[in-house]
């Protein structure tokens, strides 16, 4: 069996050669993950802001549900989406099973509760500072939510980052609904699992390094943006 150094050397060579197959996997992974995160933010940010800013009947129950859904087992989500999109399911006519769209749906279901629950906490803390001002200005509920989301936008970048981290590392759900089909639904995480089981450790490690690199780049970008915003605020 080759040593770790040999495997690492081969993995780095694969990255540097940047073959078409590798490019397809990385691009598909980013497309699916970023699309799911954007949809989750569109759904989760307003929902979390509403729960954090207002008191209404059932708010406590909704908070408990959101917190519970943060820990959704990916394989259970994958199974439910599979049953929904399968030929005998209620959405089978759309023929979305084993397509990137199915993987986006599964990731969105997993990420949206995380975005909503974390947004709720951020907005709830912020609303306590602005509640009296909002009341004196007579702002509508929609205006309050918009103002809170805008003021908390840099903190909410961290929320979106948490959602991205959950989505980009997902294996179980996307494997079930995507099928890990070569050139169609093969993502970085599912390919790593497949190639490791086949003993193709060089490709698995190459994709693992790329996955880590993407995570570092995204985290560094968010931190740099927040630091720039803080400097601009106090300049």
Secondary structure, 3 states (H helix, E strand, C coil): CCCHHHHHHHHHHHHHHCCHHHHHHHHHHHHHHHHHHHHHHHHHHHHHHHHHHCCCCCHHHHHHHHHHHCCCCHHHHHHHHHHHHCCCCCCHHHCCCCCHHHHHHHHHHHHHHHHHHHHHHHHHHHHHHHHHHHHHHCCCHHHHHHHHHHHCHHHHHHHHHHHHHHHHCCCHHHHHHHCCCCCCCCCHHHHHHHHHHHCCHHHHHHHHHHHHHHHHHHHHHHHHHHHHHHHHHHC
